[in-house]
């Protein structure tokens, strides 16, 4: 949250397409795609940023401004305006109908006007809001807006991976970044141009030179009038020959603040979201993480009903109850199994407990190791006794077993003398077949996505980072609920995924290829593979020597030593020392290096 707030109410205006593009390309390497093939990266990122904004900043007024399809007065002035921009990617275009629906259920007003850019709508609203006593925050990363900054109009650049907190630009921060105050930004952009909008600027004048010219002569016009005094030859020639382009560029980058709009600032007072409609839309788009965010809202009921279902979870602490459980499992046609262990490495893990479920919202947990354990519950050796009693059930291939990554559990049991038979289903494999593009196949993710149920996070039990503990150090009541929940959710997902696999005509492949492969892979992992460590070490040393030789050759060609892994140092060598031509503004990308 911005700490330097005034007592004035605050108006947040979102630069719609800027945020949409930004979130689309932020996930371009690992896009979000629904199970039915719809790209949703931009939609998810947009909604996530807006929800984060509303939650952290609590705006009094809010609106989203978008460009219209029609050309603007800037295109009439300069036909090449934005001509270098590629068309909107197809996978982004198909998200637009969903965007409008999403904004509607989120109760976010949308502003568009034929022939008017979003920048001019935003500029007009910002100035109007200031006159009406509001502080305005323009939600965008576009530097053009910095020309509007004053004590009541700010630029709110949303968070990114590199900058987890939003950056707020006021007049001082604008000058700190660009070297000129907000009122001189149009002079700066007019001189240096703007490649993103194809604004020509003045040939031979870059950012640093433009700042020097403004400081020396006060404005773009001042620099043009004093071109003869400019000693920089390229800038001198550019100013002398580019008067028309310079004045045109300044006009192109100047944001209008007097556009006639059909709605006034008072109409954009923040309204509550339609939480049920939001949940429905987010479910359609498979935004389960966002539904989880909505669940924190006091009026949101969609998840509460599911969370409030009474659980029939039982902890087994006596031999009598253990015998009764074995009898129940023997009568089951199918049950899920899940082990709690001390390691994610199956060949190293010790068993902390075993959980089972054969019906939704029910299950059992047999604790073996736990924090407050003072004596054995089942005999001289709890684990031995428990496995001996369960062995007949676990090795009965007529009783079907399912689980989440069941190979992991089966491999650990194999190490302790039990061969798990009757493996019929694996929810993780099924989830992958149903949606190969899924970003996560974790059980808690699948539960949220497909059952609309939020599981207990493992971090609540074992912590994280330096405070991480193992499951055997967790109190058994906490471990019991968590463990049974794992088995319960795996059982529920099994029934759901089985139906969906059949509907998708994938069940035969799943049951005849994927599932029979589990015991094969398990045995391979159990037996292991011999590795010639001596040969691998020799290969490593040989390749290391070759790399050292190549680095030495590079340093020799460069005439100096530098870090070849540093793109900045490499760019300095290529373009400043060796003076090679710049293809993409000092880029050292692979395609550029090949051309060089």
N, C-alpha and C positions, 0 to 999 in steps of 0.2 A: 504494500500500500504506500502511496505517495505521502511522505511525512510532512511536507510543507503546505498542507491544506490551509485555505482561508476559511472564513465563516460563511462564504457564499456557497450556494448550492452548485452542484457540479453536473455538467452535461458532457457525456461521452458520445462522440460521433465516430462510428466505425467506417473506415475506408474499405468497403465491401470486397471488391475484386482484388485489392492489394492483399488483404488477409487471406482470401481464398487461394490465390496463386502461391502465396508464401507457404501456406500449410500443405498445398499439393506437392510442391517441389521439396519440402522438408522431408517427405516420406517417399520420394521418387525411387530410391534404391530398394526400398522394402515396402511397397504400397499395401494399403488395406484393401482387401477384396472380399466381398460377402460370399457366403456359400453358394449363392446363385449367380456369381460372376460380376457384380457391380463394383466398380472402383469407388471407394468412399474416403480416401485419404483426406481430400480437401474438406469434405463435409464434417468428418470427425474432428480435424484440426480446428476448423472454424468454430464448431459448437464448443469444443473443449476450451478454446481461448476465450470465447464469450462468457461461458459459465465461470471460468476462473476470474475474469474481469468483474462480473457481477458479484461474485462471492467476496473478492478481496477489496474492491473499491466501493461497492454499494452506491452506484450512481443514482442521482435524483432524476436525471433525464438521460435518455439513450435513444439512438437511431442509427440506421445503417444506410449509407449512401452508395449508389452504384452508377457506373457509366451507362449511357443508353447505347443502342445499336447505331443510331444515326451519327453522321459526321458533324463536327462542331465548327465554330467560327475559326478555330485554329487551323483546321484542314483547308478552309477557304483562303486563309492568309498564306499558308505554306503547304503545298500539296504533298510534300515528303514528310509531313508531321506524323510521327509514329509509324512510318512506312517500313521501318526495319523490324517491326515486331511480328513474330510468327503468329499464325492463327491459334486460337485457343485449342489445346490438345483435346482430341476426341473424348478421352477418358475423363476429362474435366467438364466438357460440354454436357455429357449425359448426367452429370451430377446436379446441373442447375435446377431442373424441376423439383428435385428433392430439397434443394437449398431454399427455394421459395416456400415450400411446405413447412420446412423446419423452422424458418424464421417466423412463420405465422403461428405455429404452436408455441413458440418461445415468446410470443407477444412482442416481437422486435419490429418497430416501424421501418418500412423500406422506402427510401427516397430515390426516385429516378425522374429525369425530365428529358424529353427528346431533344437531341442536339446540344445537351449540356453535360460536361464532364462532372464526375463525382467531386473532383477537386474544387470546382466552382460552387457546387451545392454546399460542400463542407465549409468553404471560406465564407459564404454568405451566412450560413447558420451560426458559425463561430462569432462573427461580428455582431449579428443580431443578439445572440445570447449574452455577449459582453454588455451590450447596451441595456439588456434587461436584468443585469446584476448577477449573471452566472459566471462561473469559471468553466471554460471549455477545454476538454482533452480530446485531441484528434488521434484516434487509434490507427496508427499507420507507421510504416518505416520509411515513407517517401520524404526525401529531403526538401522537396518543393514547398511543403507546408511550413518549413522553418521561417519563411518570409512573413508569416502571420503571427509569430510568437510575440507576446507582450506579457504584462503582469497578470493577465486573466485568460490568455489563450496559450495552451501547452501542446507539445507533441508527445504522445504516449506510445512509444515503440514497444510492442509486445515482447514477452520473454522468448528466448531461443535456447538451444542447448548450450551455446557458448555464454549466453547471458541469461541465467535462470530468472533474474528479476527484470521487470520492465524498466526501460530507460525513459525518464521524463526530461524533455528539453524545454527549458525556459530561455529567456534572452541570453543570460550569461553562459548557459551550456551550449547554445548555438554558436556564440562567438568563440567559445573554447574549442569547439570542433572545427569550425570553418575559418576562423580568423577574422570574421566580419560580423557585425550585429545583424539581427533579423531583417531590418529595413534595407540592407545592402545585399541580401541573398539573391534578389532578382538581377542585380548588377553582376554578381559573381557568376551565376548560371548563364547570364547573357554573354559574358566574356568567354567562359570555359566551355559552354555548350553542355548538352546533356544527351549522351549516347542512348540512354534508355528510351527517350522520347524522340530521338533523331533531331534534336535541336542543334543547329550547326555551330553556333558560337563564333569565335574569332580564330582563324587559322594561326597556329603557333602559340596560342595562349592556353596553358593548362591551369590547374587549380592554384599552384603556388604563384605563378605569374599574375593571375587574375587578382589574387589577394594583394599583391604588391601594387598593382595598378590602382586598385580601389583606395588603398591607404595613401597612395601618392596623389591621386587626382580626384578622389571623393566619390566617383561614380563611373558607370560605363560611358556616359556621355563625356565626362571629364577626361577619361582616358583617350577617347576618340579625338577630342579637341587638342590634346597634348601629345599626339602620336609622334611628332617630330622630336620630342624630348626623350622618348623611350630608347634606351641604348641596346636593349635586347633586339638583335636583328630580326629574328623570326616574328616576335611580337610586334615590332615596329611595322614590318611589311603587312602583317595580318590586320593591324588597326587601320593602316592607310588604304588597304584594298578591300576591307570587309566592313565598311560602315553600314551598308544596308543589311547585311547578315546579322551584325551585332544588334542593331536596333530591333530587327525582326525577332531575334532570339529572346531579347529582354521582354518583348511583348508576349511571346509564346509562353514564357515561364511564369508570367504574372497571373496569379490566381484572382478571379473575379470575386467580389464581395457584395455585389448588388443584383444577383440573379432574382428574378421574380419567382417566388415559390408559392405553392398552393397551401402549404401548411406552415404555421408559425411555431416558434420554440415551445410554447405552452402545450402543444399537442403531443410532445414527445416525453411527457412525464412517465417515469418508469412504471410499467404495469407488471403484475405477477404473471409468471408463466402458467400455461395450462399443463400442469404436471402430468395428468393422466394422458393427455394427447401427446406430450413430449415422450413419455414412456412408450407409448404405442409406436411413435415414429422412430425412436431410437431402437426399439426392438426390431422393427422392420429392417433398419439399416445395420442391425447387429452391433450396436454401440453399447455393449453391456457394461463397459467401464463407466460410461456416462450415466447409465441407469443407476449404477452404484452411487454416483455423485448425487443424483436426484433423491436417492433414498435418505439423504441427510436432511432433506427439507421436511419441516414438521407436518405439512399437509399431504405428503406423498404416501399413498396407501398400497401401491401396486406390489411392493416387495414385502410389506409388513405381514400380509396374510400368509405368505409362504414361510416367512421366518417364524411365525407364531404357531406353526403346526406342532402339536405335542409329539415328542420323540419317545420311543420305547427303547431306550438304550440301557443295557445291563452290563455291569462289570462282574466277571467271574473270579471269585476269590477263595472258593472251597472246592475240594475234590468232588463233593456231591454235585455241586452245580456244574462242574466241568463234565461229569458223566452225563448229566441231563442235556447239556449242550451237544455233546457228541451224538446222542440219540436223535435230537432235533435235526442236526445236520445230515444224519444218515437218511432221514425221511424227506429231505429236500431234493427237488429235481435239479435245482441250481442254487448256488450261493456265491457271494463274492468274498474274496479274501484280501487282506492287506496286512503287511507287517510293519511295525514300528521298529526302527533299528538305530544303530549308533553311527552309521556312515552311508553315504550315497554309493559307495563302492561295494558291490555285492560280494566280492571275494574277501572283503575285510570286515564287513558289518557283523555285529552281534545282534541277536534278537532281543528287543526290549519288550515286545508284546505282539499278540496276534488278534486281529479283529475280523468279524464275519457279519454278513447280512444276507437274509433270504427274503426280505420284504421291505418295501419303502418305509422310511422313517423308523426303522428298527434295526437292532443289531446287538452284538456282544463283543466284549473286549476281555482278553486274558492277559493281565499284566505279568511280566516276568521280572523286569527290573524297574524300579521307580525310586524317587527321592527318599520317601519316608519308610522304605521297606526295612523291617527289623528281623523278620523271620520268614522262612519259606511257607508257602500256602498249600503246596501240593505234595510235599515229601522232601527227601534229602536233596534232590536236584530238581527244581521247578521246571526248567526247560526240558529236561529229559522226560519227566513224567508227562508233561503236557503233550509233547510231540509223540510219545508212545501211545497215548490215548487217542490222539487225533490221526495217527498214521493210517489206520484202516479207512478213514473217511477221505483223507487227502490223497491216498493212493488208489481209491476206487474210481475207475474211469467211467463208471455208469452214473456217477454224481457229477454234474457239470459245474465247472468253476469259471469264474470271471474275475476281472480286476483291472486296475489302471496300471499299465506297464507290468503285467503279471509275470513276465520273464524275470524281472528283478526279484520278486518274491520267491519264485520257483527256484532260482539259482541259489539263493540263500538257504532255502529248505534243503536243497540237494547237498549243500556243504554239511548240513546237520543230519544227514542220513535219511531224508524223506524225499521221495520222488513224486512231485505233484502231477497227478494224472487227471484226465477229464477236462483239460483246458479247452474251453469252448469259445471264449470271448476275451477281447482286450479293448477297453474303451479308448485307449490312446490311439491304437491302430485304426479303430473304426472312425474316430474323429478325423484322423488324417485322410482316410479314404473319402470321407464325406466332404472334406474341405482341405485339399492339399495346400492351399495358399494361406491357411490359418497361421497367424503369428505366434500363437501359443497353444500347446496341447496339455498344459497343466490342468490338473483336476479342478482346482478352484476356478480357473478360467472357463472350463467346460460347464461347470455347475452354474456359473453366472450367466453364461450365454444360452444354455439350453434348458435350464430348470428355473432360471431367475432366482437362484438361491445363493446367498453369500456365505461361504464357508469360513470357519475360524482360520485366520492367517497363521501359518507356522511360526511367524516371528513372535506371536503372542506367547508361544511356549518356549522357544529356544533362543529368542533374541536374534541379534545380527551383529556383524562386525566383531569388535573386540569382546563384546559381551555374549558371544555365541556359546551355547552349551549344547550337550547332546541329549537325546530323548530320555536316557536313563536317569537324568538329573531333574526331570520334570515331575511334579506331584501327580499321583496316579489318577486323581479325579479329572484334572485338566487333560492329561494324556488320553484317558478313557474316552471322553466326549470327542476329542479330535480324531482318535483312531477309528471309533465306530462311525463317525461322520464320513470318513474316507471310504469305508466299506459300503455304507448306506448309499452315498452318492454314486459310487461305481456301479452298484446294483441298479439304481434308478436309470442311470445313463445307458446301461446295457439294454434294458427293455426298450428305451427310446431309440437308441442307435440301431438296434436289430431291425426295427420297423423301417427306419429311414434307409438302411442299406438295401433292404428288399425293394423299397419304392424306387431307389436309384439303380436297381439291377446290379448291385455290387456285392450282394450277400454271397453268391456262389464263389466269386473270386476271394472274398474275405475268408470263407470257411474252408475252401479247398487249397488255397495257396498261402495266405498270410498266417492263419492259425497253425496249420501243420508245420510251418517253418520255425515256430517258437521253440519246440524241444530241440530241434537241430542246432539252432543258434545257441541255445542254452548249453548244450554239450560242448560246442566249440569253445565257448567262453570258459566253461568249467575246466576243460582239458588244457586250454591255453595254447600258445604258439611259441616255439623256440626262436629266439632272436640272436643273431651273431653280433654281439655288442662290440667285439674287437673290430670287425669289418666296418660297422657303422661309425666307430670312432675314427678309423683310418680315412673313410670317405669324408667325414666332417673336416678333418685336418687338411685333406687335399683340396676340398672346395674352398676352405678358408684361405689357403695360400693363393689360389686363383683369384679370389676376391681382393686380397691384399695387393696382388699384382695389377689388377684392373684399376683399383683406387690410386695406386702410384702413377699409372699411366695418365689417369684423369688429372691428377695434380700437376704432372709434367706439362700436359697440354695447356692447362689453365695458367701455368706460371706461378702458382701459389697453392698452398694447402687450404682446404676448406671442408666443411661438413657436407658430403654429397647427399645426405638425407634431408638437408635443409633446402626447401624450395626457394627461400629468399636469397640464401647465399649462392645457390645455383643460378638464379636469375641475375644476380650481380655479376657473376663470372661471364655468363653468356652475353648479356646485353650492355654491360658497362665496360668490362675489361676487354672481352673479345669483340664487342660491338657488332654482334649478329643482329639481323633484322628482327623486330618484334612483330610476331604474327597475331597474337591475341593479348595485347597489353601485358607483356612480361610473363605470360603464362609459360609454365614448364610442364604442361600436360604431355602425355605420351605422344599424342598425335602431332603436337607442335614440335617436340624433340625429333621425331622421325623426319619432319619436313626440313628442319634445320640441318 
